[in-house]
């Protein structure tokens, strides 16, 4: 009887574990996709949020705990992007493997160099500012290359038996990102130096990488609702600098963005900034090409 | 740079012998190539790490050297925060002001305008094993919804006078450590914390969806109307179900005058079972069933139960349209072990049960960015025939940003003892400090 029970429990354990595969949970779909590429068959990957959600405002839904409770590794963006939901979830996850400090707690921001780090320290008079710098670093493909290699290294520690494979796949993914970077560079070369206005600082890594200056933001300050005075000021700047394009992610307050574009004769371009759940952004490559081609089309008029 | 040269030399020395022994057969070569590729990848990874490190240093140096870089309104200035501060706990200061008019004694207890509460909260990791949270609230004297009941009695006048006196009472709402990754998937909580009795009891003032707590909570849990918080230990375990289901057990010190006696040998025990189901991408339902029991001051048992249901809707792509509907039913059976009337000492004491029960149901609907409207229905039944309070509230809240709110609430309650009373309340609050995640 006892043997049968032990055998059953063992079987259940194996079934629950999906054989040798290790379980990875990524906060955002874009990192889940990378984890699938790097982890290959050895990783079972899921994501909490998808591209239709504003990454700043993901909710701490208890249903996320199901995946977190069973995870061997957690991939997070870091730089406080997940501060509104992840700490509460981690505390309730009942899983020591993914707590801060454990090898399974993989803060991806440590593989990149953030931009826009407020040096005087952060203050709420600056709006909903990110005190550790702009967290949307995935929009520079070179950062994704660094992430692929870093992730491979992290997976190698969690799954030493598959370390060699992780490294190989990580390297291949990194090369793809670098090729993509070159391709986007060629596509966006005509836009170099022509200013745009954007809603929030989400796309700044992209703009900095391809030398597209940001003339202003629809939000007067990060996370702050635009008012009549701030919009008037923005429209004045747009006319002065002959800004032809207003860029926004679909989850932003588009009514205001549309009005700004209309008032100044600019074009409003909606672009994906995160993968998953949207047209033209099924994969990272597709998303970046969509982003670049929509910008290029708008600039051409 | 020297390292890079060294590594390149190493690469060369690895490559040369492989080439000279190339005649040993294609399989051998493939194997060796694979080994080499692995080593190259290893080297590349190491380079990348070093380059990233250098880039970081260069960026830091560049930032230190240049001035006037503006990124979305962020002024540049030398870093001023001493390193020691980084280890300080995250501190939040959250005042809550209320201005009230009308004839409802629950609101008359405070001045027409008052700072009714100032919450100070601290959170940090204690060490690699535990995280801790502490919250101290300074309450305006006499603010507390249990007062309405007392005004009905003879002591009402005195209470009201005390309420109008200057001063604040400090209350430790919570001070606990959480151990999130224990063997067996348990999460342990120890210290003083809000009992997990339904969803609403654990809410701090600044997270309330209305200007006051639902009447049922104060009637059933008693005390000063600040919720049931006690010293104890709690443990939660997530069950292996496809949806989120967890159980929580708590042992509490039982120091709550209206519920439990609080003698050393008498603890109160709580058992809660929660289910959370996603109905679709943007909607969910949560059910929580709680039981709580212990020995009261008369020596009898106090038993409490709570059934809480919450429905939430928030389209994935539109965070400015959220909808929440919460309903809780709760009940308290207070078993009184009293002496027989007139004797004081008796071999067969009189025993009876006093039942207090209540229900609330509210909707909080965000209709546009920064704006939400709400409505709440309250119902409470006290022990004794016909003792029933019922009422409703209409709420309009404006959030200029995530850190401020201005709320207007009209409330009408028909009290069993006092009759119908009205109140118009304006609440204003803001929060300073990091906005930690709130319990969902």
Contacts between the chains, C-beta under 8 A, distances in Angstrom:
chain1	res1	chain2	res2	distance
A	16	B	240	7.4
A	50	B	316	7.1
A	52	B	316	4.5
A	52	B	317	4.4
A	53	B	316	5.2
A	53	B	317	7.2
A	53	B	319	7.7
A	54	B	319	5.6
A	57	B	319	4.8
A	59	B	314	7.0
A	59	B	440	6.4
A	60	B	437	5.3
A	60	B	438	7.8
A	60	B	439	7.6
A	60	B	440	4.7
A	61	B	276	7.6
A	61	B	278	7.5
A	61	B	284	6.7
A	61	B	440	6.2
A	62	B	244	4.7
A	62	B	274	7.6
A	62	B	276	4.0
A	62	B	286	6.9
A	62	B	440	5.9
A	63	B	243	6.9
A	63	B	244	5.0
A	63	B	276	5.6
A	63	B	277	7.5
A	63	B	278	5.0
A	63	B	284	6.7
A	65	B	238	6.0
A	65	B	244	5.3
A	65	B	246	7.7
A	66	B	238	7.5
A	66	B	241	8.0
A	66	B	242	7.3
A	66	B	243	7.0
A	66	B	244	5.2
A	69	B	185	6.5
A	69	B	238	4.7
A	83	B	434	7.4
A	83	B	435	7.6
A	83	B	436	7.6
A	83	B	437	7.1
A	84	B	435	7.1
A	84	B	437	5.4
A	85	B	437	5.5
A	86	B	437	7.4
A	87	B	436	6.7
A	87	B	437	5.4
A	88	B	436	7.7
A	88	B	437	3.8
A	88	B	438	7.3
A	88	B	439	6.4
A	88	B	440	7.3
A	89	B	437	7.8
A	90	B	180	6.6
A	91	B	131	6.4
A	91	B	178	5.6
A	91	B	180	5.1
A	91	B	187	7.2
A	92	B	180	7.6
A	92	B	187	6.3
A	92	B	236	7.1
A	92	B	238	8.0
A	93	B	180	6.8
A	93	B	181	7.9
A	93	B	187	7.8
A	93	B	238	7.7
A	94	B	180	7.1
A	94	B	181	7.0
A	94	B	182	7.6
A	94	B	185	4.1
A	94	B	186	6.2
A	94	B	187	4.8
A	94	B	236	7.0
A	94	B	237	6.4
A	94	B	238	5.2
A	95	B	180	7.9
A	95	B	181	6.0
A	95	B	185	6.8
A	96	B	180	7.1
A	96	B	181	2.4
A	96	B	182	7.3
A	97	B	181	7.4
A	99	B	180	5.7
A	99	B	181	5.0
A	100	B	125	7.4
A	101	B	128	5.3
A	102	B	181	7.8
A	111	B	52	6.4
A	112	B	52	7.2
A	113	B	52	6.8
A	113	B	55	4.9
A	113	B	56	4.9
A	113	B	59	5.0
A	115	B	59	7.9
A	115	B	71	7.2
A	116	B	71	3.8
A	116	B	72	6.9
A	116	B	74	6.6
A	117	B	63	7.1
A	118	B	74	4.6
A	119	B	63	6.1
A	119	B	76	5.2
A	119	B	77	6.1
A	119	B	78	6.9
A	119	B	79	5.5
A	120	B	74	7.9
A	120	B	75	6.0
A	120	B	76	6.8
A	120	B	77	3.8
A	120	B	78	7.5
A	120	B	79	7.2
A	120	B	80	6.6
A	121	B	79	7.0
A	121	B	80	6.4
A	121	B	81	5.1
A	124	B	403	6.5
A	124	B	432	7.9
A	126	B	73	5.9
A	126	B	74	5.9
A	127	B	72	8.0
A	127	B	73	7.3
A	128	B	401	7.7
A	128	B	402	7.0
A	129	B	72	7.9
A	129	B	74	6.7
A	134	B	71	7.4
A	146	B	48	6.1
A	146	B	52	6.0
A	149	B	44	7.3
A	149	B	45	5.1
A	149	B	48	5.0
A	150	B	48	7.8
A	150	B	49	8.0
A	152	B	45	7.2
A	153	B	45	6.1
A	164	B	38	6.0
A	167	B	38	6.9
A	167	B	41	5.0
A	167	B	42	6.9
A	167	B	45	6.8
A	168	B	37	7.5
A	168	B	38	7.5
A	168	B	41	6.4
A	170	B	41	7.9
A	170	B	45	7.8
A	171	B	41	4.7
A	171	B	44	6.5
A	171	B	45	7.8
A	201	B	71	7.2
A	201	B	72	5.0
A	204	B	71	7.4
A	217	B	72	6.1
A	220	B	73	7.7
A	221	B	72	7.1
A	221	B	73	5.4
A	222	B	72	6.0
A	223	B	401	7.2
A	223	B	402	7.2
A	224	B	401	6.5
A	225	B	369	6.3
A	225	B	370	6.7
A	225	B	400	8.0
A	225	B	401	7.7
A	250	B	317	6.4
A	251	B	317	5.3
A	251	B	318	7.4
A	251	B	319	7.0
A	253	B	320	7.4
A	253	B	369	6.2
A	277	B	316	7.1
